[in-house]
């Protein structure tokens, strides 16, 4: 596996495979790789000829300076894990490479980015995500890009971005990978203290309660959300939100019909902010 740090190096390194007609897959990450990332790299390995993993802690998508400073960084570890999972290239640019002096362009995806994460983290969060993903897609020009279902609203934003800007890339979404007790894997989990780790299960407990209530016949979204919040309260966790929305637009629903509905939840446990989701009438998470 090669580690490249500039756009020129990346493009030069992919020119040969591209001219040879080899398919290129991109797995964007911010490092601190865990099994969720590795499952995407392995999926890319099975479906693409060349696999690029980007490693860039994007300052533009952090709404809290403390969260950015606390984000775990260990490039040597990430490099070894990416190589073992099957990556051909690790693209690890500096902030100055991604945002050079004089950088003045921001990509904003309206509507789908406004609710939930956009409301609680601010409009700049998804603008940062959309801008850096647009740049990475232009830098690597992959045939396929891979994301995880845990970041469901991010996926919806990127789907809209790719559609609206006619970017020629296929988006593949991997299932949320969980620890044995159901906690969704996240790079932030390592910051949870022992008591917080136990309480963090409230997010999955809330989602499971919604799913069980829906399976028992309840269709009213307000009642379903209240059931989920009550289940989380049993572990002394108050969600920032627990909402039922359409998975492509993140528009709230009043009731659950036959169409897929996403149940999205976010909560702070101690100083750590966690997110999770489940899909009703579709593939469960």
Buried (B, 14 or more C-beta within 10 A) or exposed (E): BEBBEEBEBBBEBBEEBBEEEBBBBBBBBBBBBBBBBBBBBBBBBEBBBBBBBBBBBBBBBBBEEEBBEBBBEEEEEBBEBBBEBBBBBBBBBEEEBBBEEEEEEEBEBEEBBEBBBBEBBEBBBBBBBBBBBBBBBEBBBBBBBBBBBBBBBBBBBBBBBBEEEEBEBEBBBBBBBBBEEBBBBBBBBEBBEEEBBBBBBBBBBBBBBBBEBBEEEBBEBEBBBBBBBEBBBEBEBEBBBBBBBBBEEBEBBEEBEEEBBBBBBBBEBEBBBBBBBBBBEEEEB
